[in-house]
Amino acid sequence: MFVSSRLMSELANALVEAVPAGQLVLPLTGELGSEEDPAGMPNRVVAVAPPHQGVGLAKRMAEAVRETWHTYDPQGEVNGYPTVQWVAVPPGADGYAGQWNRAQELLAQRKRIRNFAFPPAPVQGVCTLTGRWPGARGADRGRRGEYLSKVGRIKRGYRGAERFPSTWSIASAPYRASIIDAATTSPRLHQAVEDLREAAEMLRDDLRSGDSERPASVGWRGGGLPGMPKAADPVLQWLRTLEGSWCEPGTWDPQSLRLDHGLPAEPDGDVCGLGKATAAELRRAAEREVLAPPSAYLAVVVQDADRMGESLSRAELGDALRGWHGDVSRALRSAGELQRDAVEAPEHLGRVVYAGGDDLLALVPMAYATKAARASYGAFREALTDNLPSATVSTAVVFFHVSSPLQSAVAAAQKLLEEAKKHHRPGLGVTVMRRGGERATWTSRWNTPSGAEALDHLETLVASMRGGDLSARLAMGLERDLEELSTLNDEWLKMELTRRALRHGVSEDGAAALLELMRTSHGDGPPVAAALVAQFLAAESTW
């Protein structure tokens, strides 16, 4: 996913670089962009050209994309990818504003036309990485048991970006960060980290001692996150960059290691037993320091600006529209940078996959997901204050288990975002995907009728539910009695929800938050989904 984003950004950057100086309208990166780091580059480019030269410029831009892709695919084996869709609009009496409106209409029509250049090919299976093109087993750069298409092999072999952290690394980030901070003054905790590192070195040596010409190996690195605390101590610095799953005792099971990493045989049982014991001891040492255990859940956070295309079509600006488009472009680029900083800050420990200003995709530890979403929303509004103060961004947050397929979580987040936008703009959606398959989805407008943010009320409800079994009964009771509760009018429903919340150990503040969530939730029924989501967050996260 991260590599796909970087590849698309590089292709979009090729479009930008093909435009002569002074002709580029969108995006204008200014001092925020660089040739070395095109990440976050929007994939829509707008340029102006002298009369009768628009078609030629569009063709040169499309060719620049193909030439860039050719550096990854020298043989040109991928048919129909990448596809560049473009329109060229001649000038008219209505000036740039009229051209802009006609271009938007034509581009919407052009997108309905798809290029089909997929000739028959020997198929062993669908590509396990892209889920689109036919793949073949045993392809270069593939992992054991994979079917990879040519696009999949290019993605797997891409070396233009740093390794993206695993889901376990992101989920365990608050746990590892707290250990790094506490171990500087706790010899016992520091020793537990050192013992874990020694066990890891023993496993590494055991895997390298095999008779195979290609020694077996597992991944150790990839746990570093921009917001993780840095440490001068080499032992703690090792923990900072350690792939997060190694802190979990269950990871050290010999059979699981063989299956998860495609090893030819199970590693040494005694070494794995030592690793499991040291990971468990690290957990106990952390508990003695009153540090919360790691969570096996994390969240996908997606955001998308509301009606940005409509917002950019301001015919009343006339000839000034082009200059204003440039200002908005710079502001959106700034928004992407601010959103990245917000999500990846030490207080959130997230990792951005893509931040283009008007859309965002990120992974965040479970405990910080709603806070990171709110901070990203604020960053967007701050960046657009001067140029587009009415702009808003809708948000979807999907919580999922580390063992769940990431593609499923991302697809659920995108679907949830569409659902939230149908009912409210800015909309808000939160989905819980439990490991057992149960789901709870809550959609709302971003702000409640009182003007407060809905996420504030959700966090208040979570805090009031934490630490007790009674709150779980509240959520289950609401779900069980949904049909009866739906027959109550607003006043009776308010009294009944308050009575139940207080009876089940939820504080008065929590009960008030539940009522606010009821008023802002989509639909006519009581806020059963909000209570279920809050109860899940209260039970699974202690940070």
N, C-alpha and C positions, 0 to 999 in steps of 0.2 A: 504494500500500500504506500509506504513512504517512498520506495524507489519509483513507483508509478508516478507519484506526485512530482518527484524531482525530474523524471524524464519529460513529463508534460510541460513543466516549467522551462526546461531547456529548449524544447521545441517552440514554445511560445516566445522565448527570448530570441530565437532565430527569426521569427516574424518581425519583432521589433527592430532588430539589427539590420534587416533588409530595407527598412524605410529610410530614405534620404533625410538629411538634417533639415529641420524646419517643417517637415510634412507630417510628423507624428502627432496625433491628437490624444489617443488613449492607448496604452497607459503612459503617463509621464512619470518616470521614476525619480528623476532629479538625483539628488545626492543620496537617496535611500536605496537605489539599485546599484548593482555592479555586475560586470561581466563574469566575475569569479563565482558569484552566488546569485543565480537567477531564481532561487526558490521563492514561491509566492507570486510569480509572474502570472497575471490573468491570461486566459487563453483566448480572449477577444481583443483584437487590435483594430483601431480606427485610424485612418490616415487620409490626408487630402493630397491630391495630385493635380498638376496642371491639366487643362482641358485635353481630352482625348488620350490621356496617359494612365487613366485609372485601371483599365484592364491589364495593361502591361505591368503596372506595379503589383497588382494582386497576383499575377502569375509568378513574378519574381519572388514574392513573399512565400507563396506555396512551394516554389522550388527550393527556397532556403530551408524550409522544414524538411523536405525530402532529403536534401544533402546532409543535414544534421543527423537524420535517422540513418543515413547510409553509413555513417561512422560506426554505428552499432551493428548494422546489418549490411556488410560489404557486398554480399552475394545478392541482395535484393530479393530474398526468398519470401518475404511477408507481403502477400498481395492484399490490397485494400487497406493498408495501414502504414502510416497515419493518413487520415483524410482531412484536407483543409477545405472548408466551405467558405466561399466569399461572394460578395456582391459589389458591383461598381455602379454608382449612381451619378449621372451627368448633372452639371449645374442647371439651375432653373431660376426663374424670376424671384422665387421665395428664399433664395440664398442658402446658407449653410443649414439653417433650421429646417427648411423644407427637405434638403438632401438627407438630413439625419432621420427624419420621420419616414421618408420613403425607404431608406436603407433598412430601418428596423422592420418594416413590413415585408420587404423582399427577403431579408435574412430568415425571418420566421417561416416563410414559404420554402426557402431553400433547405431548411433543416428537415422538412418533411420528405425530402428526396434523399435516399440512401444509395451509396455506391455498393454494388455487390460484385466483388472480384475475388471470389473464393472458389477456385477450381478444385475438382476432386483431388483428394490426397489420401495416401494410405493412412488409415486411422486405427490405432490400438486403443484409444480412449480420448476423452476430452481432457485438455490441458488442466492439470490439477492446480496450477498457480493462477491462471487467468480465467478458467471456467468458460472459455469461448472457443479458441481454435483447437483443431485436432492435435493431439500430442502423441509422442512416441516414448516408450520406455528405454532407458539406457542412454538418453541423450547426454551430451556433455554438459557439465555444470549442474546436473540434476542431483537430487538426493535419492537415497535408496527407495525404490518403489514408486517414484514419481513418473507421471506422463507429462512431458514438457513440449509445448509448441515452440516455434522459433522466437516469438515474443516472450514467452516464458523463460527461455534460455538467456535472452538478452537481459531481462530483468534480474535473473538469478546471478548473472555474471557482472552486473553493473558495479563499478567501483568509483563512481563519481560522488558518492555521499557516504557519510559515516554510517556505521551500523545502527539501525533503529532498535531501541530497547525492546525486549520481549514483554509480553503481557505480565508475566510474573515479575519482571524487573520493575515495571510501573506500579503494579499492585503492592509490592513489598517496599516501595520507596520510603514511605513514612517510617516503617519499622527500621530499615537500615540507616536512615538519616538520624533517627533518635539514638540508635546504638553508637554511631560515630560521635555524636555530641556527648553522650554520657560516658563512653569508654575512656575519654581523656582524663577523667577523674575517678574511674572505677577499675582498679587492677583486675578484679575478677571478670568483669565484662570484657576487658581487653584480652585477657588470657583465653576466654572462650572464642573470640574471633580468631586469635592466633592458632588455636587448636583446629578450628574449622579449615583454616588455610593449609595447615600441615596435612590434614586428611585429603584435601583437594590435590595437593602435590603428590601424595601417595597414589591416588587414583590415576593421575596423569601419568606417572611413571609406570604403573601397572598396564595401562593401555598401550604405552609405547613399547613395551617389552615383548609384544607378540611377534610371531614368525612371519606375519604377512608383509609383503613388499610395501603395502600402504598401511602404516600403523593406524589403528583405530583411535578416534579422538572424540571429545565432546566439547561443547562451547562453554567457556568460562566467562568471557568478557561480554559486554553489551548492557551492563546494568547502570552505566553512568547516565545521569540526567543533568541538564543545565542547572537545576535548582538544588541539587544535592550538595551538602556541605563538603568543602575540600578539607583534606587532612594532610599534614606534613608527615605524620606517622605512616610508614609504608604498609603496616598491617591494616590500618583503618582505610587507607587509600585503596587497598585491594578490595575491601568490602564495598567501597563506593562504586567500583566498576564491575563488581561481581554480578553475573547473571543471577537474577533474584531467586530463581527456583532452588538454588543450592542451599538457601537458608531454611528450606522446608525439609524435615526429616524424611518424608515419603519419597522425595526425589531420589534418594540414595538406594532404592530397591534395585537389586541387580537385574531382574527381569525387565522392569520399567526402563532402566537405562539402555538396555539392549534394544528394546522396541522403539523408544523415543529418539534415539540417536543413530539407529541403523547399524549397531555394532555387530560384528560377525559372531560374537559369543558374549555370554554374560561376564562382566568384570569380576574380579576377585571378591568373594563374599565377605571375607574378613575386613577388607579395605572399605567396602560399602557399609558394613556394620559400624566401623569406626566413624565414617562420615555421618551416618544417621545419628549416632550417639552424640557427636560434637554439635550437630545442628540442634538436637534436643536440649543439650546443655546450654547452648547460646540462648534458646528460648527461656530456659529457667533463669539464667543470669539476667536477662532483660526484665523478666517479671519481678525479680528482686529489686530492680531499680525502678519499679513501678512504670515500666514501659509497656505500651499496648502491644499485643501480638500482631503479626502480619495478617492482612485480610486476603482472601483468595478471590476477591471481587475488585473490579475496576470499572471505569465508565468510558464510553465514547461520547464526546461532546461535539455536536455539529451546530453551526449557526449559519444563517443565510439572510441577507438584507431583504427587506420587504419592498416589493414593487420598485426595485432600483431602476429598471428600464423606463418605467413611467416617470420616475423622478427626474431622469436625465432629459426628458423631452419637454423642454420649457420654451415654447415658441415665443413667449412674450419677451424673451431676451434678445431676439433678433440676431444681429451680427455679433453681439457679445456672447452668444451661446458657445462658440468654439473656445474662447478663452476661459469661460466658466467650466467647460468640460475638462480642460487642463487642470484647473484648480481642484475640481472634485477628484480627478484621477490621483493627484498628489495626496489629497486627504485620505483616499482609500488605501493608498500604499502606506501612509502613516498609520492608518487604522490596523492594517495587517501586522505592522511592526509592534504596535502597542498591544494588540491581542496576543501576539507571541510572547512578549515580555510578561504579560499578565498570567498566562497559563503556565509558563515555565518558571515562574518566580519560586523562591524557596518555600513560600507559604502554601503553594499549590502542587509543586513537584510533578507537573504534567509534561507532556511532550507533544508538540504540534506536528501534525503530518502536513497540513497545508493551511496557510493563512494568506488569502488574497485580498483582504480588506472587506469585500462584500460577502465572503464565505470563509468558513473555518471548519477544520476537522482536527480533533485532538484526542489523545488518550490521557486520562487523569486518574490518580488513585481514588478509590471509592470515597474516602472520607472528605476529600477536597473538591469533588466534582461540581457540586452546586455552587461552591464559593468561586471556583475558577470560571464557571459559566457566567456568574454575575459580574465578575471582574472583566471578563472579555466583552460582555454587553456594555459595560461602562466605558471601556476603552474605545469601542466603536462610536458611541455617542460623543465622546470627547473629541475624537479626531474629526468628526463631521459637523461639529458645532457651528463653525463659521460659514461653511459652504452649503450644507444641507441639514439644517438643524432639526427638521422634521423626520429625518431618516431613522428607521428602527430596524432591529434585527431579531428574527425569531430563532428559538433555541430548542434543541432536543437533547436529552441526556438519557443514555441507555446503560444500565448497570448489568454486567455479565460476569460469569465465572471465567477464571483463567483457562479452564479446560474447554470452553466453548469456542467454536470457530470465530475468528475475528471478522471474517466476511459476513457472517450472519448478524453479528452485532452492528456492523456498519450499515448493512441493508435495513435492519430494523430501525436504526436511527434516522436514516433518510426517509423511510416511510412515515415514521412518527413526525418528522418535521413537516412533511406534506399535510398530515392530518391536523397538526397544530395550526398551520397557516390557513386551513379551510375555515376555521371557526374564529380565529383571532389574529390580528396583526398589530403589535408583535405577539406571537403565540409562544406557548411554552408547553413542552411535553416531557414527561418522565416515564420511563419504562423500566421495570425490574424483570430480568430474565434469570430466574433461579436455576441452579444446577440441575434440579429435577425436572425442569421443563415448565414449571408454573410461571405465569406472567401476570403482572399487574401494570396497567397503563393509566396514567392520569394526564389529562390535557387541560390547559387553562390559558387565560390571557396573562401577559407578563405582569401587569399591575392589577391589584385588587381594587374594588370600588373605593376603598379608603385612600388609595394612592400609594400604598406600600407595595413592595415587590412580593410576588407570590412565593418566591423562594425563601424570603425571610420568614414567612409564616410556616413553610414546610420545615425549615430548620428548627424553628421554635417547637413545632409539634414533635419532631424527632428527639430533641433534647428532653422533652417532657415524658417521652415514652421509654427512654433508655434506662436499663437496669432493672426491669421487672417483667414478670410474666403476665400481669394483669392487662398491660397495654396490648399484648398480642390477642387477648380475649376480646378487647374492644374492637379490633379490626375484624376478627372472625365473626363477632356478633353482628356488626354492621353488614358484613357480606351475607350472613345467613338471613337477616331480616330485611334485606333490600326491598322486597316487594311490599311489605307492610309499611316501611318507612316512606316509601314513595307516595303513599296515600295521604301523608300529613301535609298540612299547609305550612307556610314558612314559620309562623310563630310557634306552632306545636313541634315542628321539626327542630327548631332552635333549642327549645326546652329539653326535648328528648336527647339530642346530641350532647348537650351540656351535662345532663344528668348521667348519661352513660360514661362520658369522658371522666368526670370526677369520681365516679364509682370505681372505675378501673385504674385509678392511680395516676391519671393524667392531670397535670397541674391546671390551675385556672387559666394561666397564659396559654397552655397547650389547647385547652378547650376553646378559648377565644380564637386561636389560630385555626383550629379545625372548622369553626364557623366561617371564618374569612375564606378558607379554601372552598367551603361549600358554595359561597356566593360567586366565586370566580371560576369554579370548575365548569367545563363544558357539559351540557346535558341538564335534564330536569331532575335527576335523582340525587340522593344524598352523596357526600364525598367519600364513598366507600373506597374508591381507588386511591385517593390521597392518603387515607388512613393505612391502607395496605402497603403503599410505598414507604410511608413514614415508619411503619413498624419494621419493615425489612431493613431500612437504614439504621434504625436504632439497635436492632439485634445483631447485625453483621459488622458494624463499625463502632469502635470504642474510642476513636481518636477525637 
